[in-house]
Amino acid sequence: MEFTERALKDFINHPNTDKTFINELLEKTDFAVRDGLFNHHVSFIRVDGYYAYYFEFLGHVWNKRKIYNGWIKYQNALMLNIKTGELKARHKFY
């Protein structure tokens, strides 16, 4: 099973996730990315034109970010490549 499918399944079965977003996540997630050490450190990403949206595993809202040369400013200190799912430290870009 690919990582995105597994992450969505974990989201659905986890007791602390916001279940009102299940259908939206299943329909709109393009890919998921692991952004930390623990199982709940996962974000679901969807790309829509010039913008990318990410929904954190234990979150309650989509976060909108503008795409710059294939990268989005993601969380506090990271940049995410929306084509490869690669994470890099933001200070390497600025």
Backbone bond lengths (Angstrom), bond angles and torsions (degrees), N, CA, C in turn:
res aa  C-N    CA-C-N  psi(-1)  N-CA   C-N-CA  omega(-1)  CA-C   N-CA-C  phi
1 M - - - 1.452 - - 1.529 108.65 -
2 E 1.302 116.75 133.03 1.461 119.88 -179.24 1.535 110.16 -71.62
3 F 1.335 115.25 160.53 1.461 120.87 -173.11 1.527 112.62 -59.57
4 T 1.330 117.53 -41.41 1.465 120.75 -178.24 1.525 110.93 -61.80
5 E 1.322 117.16 -45.41 1.465 120.74 178.63 1.518 111.20 -61.66
6 R 1.314 116.28 -43.96 1.464 121.01 -179.82 1.529 110.89 -64.01
7 A 1.341 117.04 -41.14 1.461 120.99 179.83 1.534 111.00 -65.10
8 L 1.333 117.07 -41.12 1.467 119.94 177.52 1.523 111.12 -65.04
9 K 1.313 117.12 -40.59 1.468 121.08 177.60 1.529 110.55 -63.26
10 D 1.329 116.98 -43.04 1.467 120.72 177.64 1.526 110.57 -62.61
11 F 1.334 117.28 -40.15 1.462 121.99 178.57 1.530 110.49 -59.89
12 I 1.324 116.25 -46.87 1.465 121.31 -178.53 1.523 111.24 -61.88
13 N 1.324 117.48 -39.15 1.463 121.58 -175.06 1.520 114.77 -88.99
14 H 1.320 117.98 -10.73 1.468 121.14 -176.40 1.537 110.00 -75.34
15 P 1.348 117.95 134.68 1.473 119.92 -176.19 1.531 114.75 -70.03
16 N 1.327 119.30 -18.87 1.462 121.19 -174.83 1.523 114.94 -105.01
17 T 1.315 118.67 8.37 1.461 119.64 179.50 1.521 110.85 -89.02
18 D 1.340 115.37 156.13 1.456 122.59 -179.48 1.532 108.82 -80.17
19 K 1.309 116.92 103.69 1.463 122.04 -173.15 1.534 113.45 -70.24
20 T 1.331 118.63 -12.60 1.457 120.00 179.70 1.530 111.82 -69.11
21 F 1.327 117.49 -14.93 1.466 121.44 -177.86 1.530 113.38 -99.57
22 I 1.312 118.64 2.81 1.468 120.58 -175.04 1.517 112.07 -57.02
23 N 1.318 117.80 -53.43 1.472 120.09 -177.52 1.516 111.81 -62.42
24 E 1.330 116.89 -41.55 1.464 120.61 179.80 1.523 111.24 -63.92
25 L 1.322 116.85 -42.82 1.466 119.83 178.32 1.523 111.41 -64.19
26 L 1.312 117.15 -42.61 1.467 120.42 -179.97 1.523 111.42 -63.13
27 E 1.332 117.71 -36.05 1.458 121.18 -177.26 1.521 113.74 -83.73
28 K 1.333 118.32 -34.09 1.459 120.86 -167.94 1.522 115.50 -109.12
29 T 1.322 119.36 -7.58 1.458 120.28 -178.06 1.525 110.24 -75.18
30 D 1.335 116.34 124.96 1.465 121.22 174.81 1.528 111.25 -86.04
31 F 1.328 115.70 -42.34 1.460 120.40 175.47 1.521 109.02 -160.35
32 A 1.312 115.42 164.01 1.465 121.42 176.96 1.516 107.96 -116.43
33 V 1.323 115.95 152.73 1.462 120.82 179.56 1.525 108.41 -133.57
34 R 1.323 115.68 136.76 1.457 121.24 174.81 1.515 107.08 -86.06
35 D 1.331 116.42 122.97 1.456 120.18 -174.23 1.527 113.08 -121.63
36 G 1.316 116.52 20.87 1.456 119.47 178.68 1.510 111.92 -168.89
37 L 1.310 115.05 -170.08 1.459 121.97 -172.87 1.521 113.56 -79.31
38 F 1.319 117.99 -36.05 1.458 121.34 -170.83 1.524 112.12 -97.98
39 N 1.328 116.75 166.53 1.459 122.34 -176.84 1.526 113.02 -61.32
40 H 1.327 117.71 -30.53 1.461 119.63 -179.24 1.532 112.09 -86.01
41 H 1.311 118.50 3.27 1.472 121.68 174.96 1.532 108.87 -89.21
42 V 1.310 114.60 70.03 1.460 123.02 -177.97 1.518 107.48 -136.37
43 S 1.313 116.47 142.61 1.458 121.37 173.30 1.520 108.71 -126.12
44 F 1.318 114.73 144.68 1.454 122.18 177.20 1.523 107.32 -101.31
45 I 1.320 116.55 128.29 1.463 122.57 -173.14 1.525 109.84 -113.17
46 R 1.333 115.37 138.05 1.470 120.43 168.93 1.514 107.98 -132.88
47 V 1.314 115.74 141.81 1.459 121.91 -177.01 1.524 107.61 -113.96
48 D 1.334 115.08 131.83 1.456 120.82 -177.18 1.521 108.79 -140.64
49 G 1.318 116.65 93.01 1.460 121.00 179.17 1.516 112.66 67.69
50 Y 1.331 116.67 -119.09 1.460 121.60 -178.15 1.522 113.00 -89.97
51 Y 1.323 116.64 2.94 1.451 120.44 -176.67 1.521 111.07 -125.11
52 A 1.308 114.62 151.64 1.461 121.68 172.46 1.520 106.74 -122.16
53 Y 1.296 115.82 149.38 1.453 122.04 179.92 1.522 107.55 -126.03
54 Y 1.324 116.53 137.90 1.461 118.51 173.51 1.509 110.46 -127.86
55 F 1.315 113.96 143.31 1.454 122.63 -179.56 1.520 106.99 -121.89
56 E 1.320 116.50 116.82 1.460 120.24 -178.09 1.521 110.19 -76.73
57 F 1.324 116.44 148.86 1.463 123.95 -173.78 1.531 112.08 -49.85
58 L 1.308 117.53 -46.96 1.467 120.95 179.98 1.526 111.59 -102.10
59 G 1.329 117.07 20.99 1.454 121.96 -177.37 1.519 113.13 -84.91
60 H 1.340 114.56 179.90 1.463 121.39 -178.84 1.520 112.76 -132.71
61 V 1.340 117.27 6.68 1.464 119.45 -176.33 1.532 109.37 -159.08
62 W 1.346 115.91 153.03 1.456 121.23 172.17 1.522 108.49 -77.47
63 N 1.303 117.58 135.11 1.465 122.94 175.73 1.523 108.55 -100.90
64 K 1.325 116.64 125.38 1.468 122.19 -175.85 1.521 109.72 -95.18
65 R 1.330 116.54 132.28 1.459 122.22 177.25 1.523 109.25 -137.13
66 K 1.320 116.38 141.54 1.462 122.15 176.95 1.528 109.00 -79.02
67 I 1.321 116.31 144.24 1.466 122.13 -179.56 1.522 109.06 -90.31
68 Y 1.334 116.89 128.97 1.468 123.33 176.93 1.523 108.37 -120.09
69 N 1.324 116.90 109.63 1.470 122.14 178.77 1.535 112.51 50.39
70 G 1.321 116.75 40.70 1.450 121.54 177.87 1.524 115.03 86.14
71 W 1.323 117.63 1.55 1.469 122.17 -178.36 1.525 109.81 -120.08
72 I 1.341 116.51 149.60 1.458 121.07 171.72 1.526 108.69 -123.49
73 K 1.332 114.83 147.52 1.460 119.71 170.53 1.520 105.68 -71.73
74 Y 1.299 115.57 123.82 1.451 120.41 -169.65 1.515 108.74 -132.72
75 Q 1.307 116.84 123.93 1.461 123.66 -177.23 1.522 110.81 57.25
76 N 1.321 118.00 -156.35 1.464 120.34 -170.99 1.520 113.92 -79.13
77 A 1.306 118.41 -42.28 1.464 120.00 -171.54 1.518 113.06 -130.88
78 L 1.325 117.68 17.96 1.458 120.48 -174.38 1.521 112.03 -121.14
79 M 1.329 114.04 155.35 1.463 123.06 169.22 1.525 106.36 -121.17
80 L 1.330 116.97 142.78 1.457 122.01 -177.99 1.514 109.23 -122.01
81 N 1.342 116.47 127.90 1.450 121.94 174.92 1.522 107.65 -83.48
82 I 1.317 117.41 118.04 1.464 120.19 -174.29 1.521 113.52 -76.44
83 K 1.333 117.31 -12.86 1.460 119.67 178.02 1.523 112.17 -89.00
84 T 1.321 116.97 -35.31 1.464 120.92 -176.37 1.519 113.67 -110.02
85 G 1.334 118.41 -15.16 1.453 121.58 -175.99 1.514 113.18 76.48
86 E 1.329 116.51 12.25 1.465 121.94 -178.49 1.527 110.66 -76.23
87 L 1.328 115.83 137.05 1.457 122.00 175.89 1.512 109.57 -106.51
88 K 1.318 116.51 137.51 1.471 121.33 174.92 1.522 108.87 -137.18
89 A 1.310 115.35 157.66 1.452 120.42 176.13 1.523 109.47 -67.38
90 R 1.319 116.94 136.83 1.459 121.36 -177.10 1.517 112.58 -64.17
91 H 1.326 117.84 -31.05 1.469 119.58 -177.57 1.525 112.46 -65.41
92 K 1.336 118.39 -15.10 1.457 120.37 176.40 1.533 112.33 -75.76
93 F 1.321 116.74 -12.80 1.462 122.00 -179.54 1.513 112.35 -102.75
94 Y 1.315 117.41 -21.48 1.464 120.53 -174.97 1.500 111.08 -122.28
